[in-house]
Amino acid sequence: MNADRQKPVRTVLLLASASLALQASLIAQTPLSSLRGRVVDKTSAVVIPKAEIRYVAGNVSVTTDSLGRYAFVALPHGVATFIIRAPAYPATQFSVELKPGQEIDRTLILDSATVVVQGVTALPAVSVNATSPVVNRRLVDFERRRATGNGQYLTRAEIERSGAYTLQAAIRGLRGVIYECGGGAGCFVRMARAPMKCLPDYVVDERVNNSFGPSTPIRDIEAIEVYTGPGDVAGEFAGSNAGCGVIVIWTRSGPPRRP
């Protein structure tokens, strides 16, 4: 009797095991997809090296090479979400639908306001904050403003990758920034939209400091914010000189942020 009763149980277990094995086999046989292409600037069509693209679900990042090329291989099929970051461009999230075994070539076109993917609709960057954990509590406001996309931002890592040896060298390549020398006044930075002889305000560790700011040693700088005019300057720095631009400097030795 007991043996007869156990037969249906063994049969069910065998069928379940066979079903799981079949599912695993089908998953293993499903060809993976890939996404590759280039990252270019919308206005100049110049390729953008060192742009970081992160595959959200797998938490995997790639960085564009000197020719602006990127590649993701072995991606599962379905809707894949990515976040792209590049110096002087707002971080943006976009999604691509991948079919099994599909190899997609996509050009990511960046401009100062948004990201357009050829054949793909870009989505608002609603989850950018979660992708950039703040390890320095002093930079909480820096990261908050960077997530808005207004202004231009450089982190310590980006400054080091650029090889800049002065503050001016670090920001001279940013959009709307002009570096001028001559006339007996030495070299200085001004904003393209600002009136002549109108120099930007320098804010060092949350305090306006136009005497020390321009000469801050690059080795002491932890992060930089650049606002080229009143249209993009953050409310915290919108003083009487906002029309001339604002350069915000965060140093390593600044006062600690209060809890």
N, C-alpha and C positions, 0 to 999 in steps of 0.2 A: 504493500500500500504506500509506504513512504517513498519508495523508488518511483512509483507511478506519479505521485504528487510532485516530485521534484523535476520530472521531465518537462512540464510546461515552463517552469522557472528557468531551467537551463536553456530552453528554446528561445525565450524572450531575451535572455542575456546575450546569447549568440547573435540574435538578430540585431540587437542594439550595438554590439561590438562591430558587426559587419557594416552597419549604417555609418558609424563614426569613422571607420576605416575608409569607407567610400567617400565621405565628405572631405576627409583629410587629403585623400588622393586627388580629388577634384580641385581643391584649393592649391595643392602643390603643382598641378598641371596647368593652372590658370596663368597665362603669360603676363609678366609684369610690364608696366608702361614706363615711358621716359619723357622728360621735358628738358629741352635745351634751347639755346638761342643767344641773343646779345642784349645788352642794355645800352641805350643811346640817349642823348639829350634831344629833346623835342625841337628846340630852336636851332641848334648848330648841327645836329645829326652826328655829333662827335661821340665816339664810344665812351662809356664810363667804367673805368677799372675800379676795383676794390669796393664794388657795391655788394652788400650782403643780402642774400635771399634765403629765407628760412621756411622750410616745410613744416607747418605747424603740427600736424598730427604725429609726425615722426621725430619732431624736435631736431631736425637735421638742417645744417646751414651750408651753403656754398658761397664762395666769393668770386666775383668776376675777375678774369685775368687781364693782362695788359691790353688785350683786344676787345675787352668788354664781354667776353664769352662766359656762359655758365652752363651747367648740365646737372640734371638729376636723373639717376638711373634706378631701376628696380623699384618703381613706385607702384603701389596697389591701385587697381582701377576704382573709379568712383570720383566724387568731387574732392579735389585736393586744394587746400587753402595755403597760401603763401603770404609772407610779409617781406617787403623789400625796403632796405635802408641804404642810403648813400649820402656822403657828405654834401651839405648844401641843398638837399632835397627832403621833403617831408616823408616820413615813414608811412607806407600804405599797404593795405591788405587787398589781395585779389584771389580769385578762385578759378580753377581750370577743371573741366570735366574730362577724365581720362577713361578710355575704353581699354579692355584687356589687350595687352600687346601693342597698344598704340604708341607711336613715336611722334611727339609733337615738337615742332620748331616754332618758338614764339619770340618776337622782339618786344622787349619792355621799353617803352618810351617814357622818359621822365622829364617833367618840367617843374617849375618852382611851386606849382599849386596842386598837382595831382599826378597820378600814374595811369597811363593808358596802355593796355595790353592788346595787341592786334588780335581782333576776333574774340576778345574776352571783355566782359564788363568789370571794371574795378569797383571794389566795395569800400565803404568808409573804414578808416583805420580805428575800429572801436576797441580792439584788444591790444593796442600797441603798448600800453602801460605794463601789461603783464609780461611782455617780452623783454623788458629792460629793468630788471630788479636793481634798485638803488642800493649800492653797497656803502656809499658815503651819505650819511644822513643830511649833511650840509647841502647835497645836490638834489634834494627832493623837489624844490621849486624849479630848478634847472630842468629836471626830467619832465615835470608837469608842463612847463612851457614848451619844451621840445615836442611833446606829443601833440600839441595844437597845430603844428606846422607853420606857425607864424615866426618870422625871423629865421636865422641860420645858426647852427649849433655845431660845435666841435668838442669831442671828448678828448681825454688825455691820449687814448689809444690812437685816435685819428690824427692828432697833432704829431705824435711820434712817427706814425706811418708816413706823414708828409715830408719828414726830414727838415721841417722849418727850424731855424735857429733863433728867430725873434718872433715877437707877437705879430709884427707887421707882415712878416713872411708867411705866417700861419693863415692870415685872413685875406691877404692880397688877392687870392684867386677866387674869393667868394663873389657871388652875384651882387653887382652894384657897389663894389668897394674899389676905390681908386687909390693907388700908392704914388705919391708925387715927391720928387726931390728937386732941389735947385732954388735959386732966388735968395741964397744966403740964409734961409730959414731951416736948412736941413731937410730931412725926409719925414713925411707924415702921411697919415691915412685920412681920407675924407670920403663921403658918400656921393655917388654919382648924381643923386637927386637933390643934394643939398646945395644951397647957394655958394658961390665962390667965397673962400676964406671962412667958411662956416665949418668948424671942426666938431666931431662927435663928442658927446660926453663919455667919460670912462667911469664905470662903476666897478670898484674892486671890493669883493666880499661884502656886497650890499651897501656900500658907501660910495658916493661920488668922490672921485680922486683923480682930477685931471692932471696933476703934477706927476704922480707916481705911475698912474695907469699906463701911459704909452711906453714906459721903460720897464714894465714888469718882466723879469727874467723868464724866458720860455720854460726853463726847468722847474719853475715854481708854479706854473699854471696847470690847474686840474681840468678846467673846462672854460669854454668861451661861448658867449651869445653875441650875435651881431644883428642889429636892427638898423635898416638903412633909411628909415623915415617914419613919420608919424602914422602912416597907414599900417605898419606892422609892429611898431614898438609895443611892448607889453605895458599894461596899465601901471605896473609898479614903477616903471622908469619914464613915464610920460611927463617930463618936466618941461620947462620953458625952452630947452634946447632940443626937444625931440625931433624937430624938423631937420636938425643937422645929423641925426643918427645917434645911436647909443651902442657902446661896446661894453659888455658885461664880462668881467674876469673873475673866475673863482680860483683862488690859490690853495695850495696844499696846507699852508700854515695859518689860514684864516680862523676866526673865532668859531668854536663849535656851535652847531645849531642847537637851540634849546628844545627839550623834549616837548 
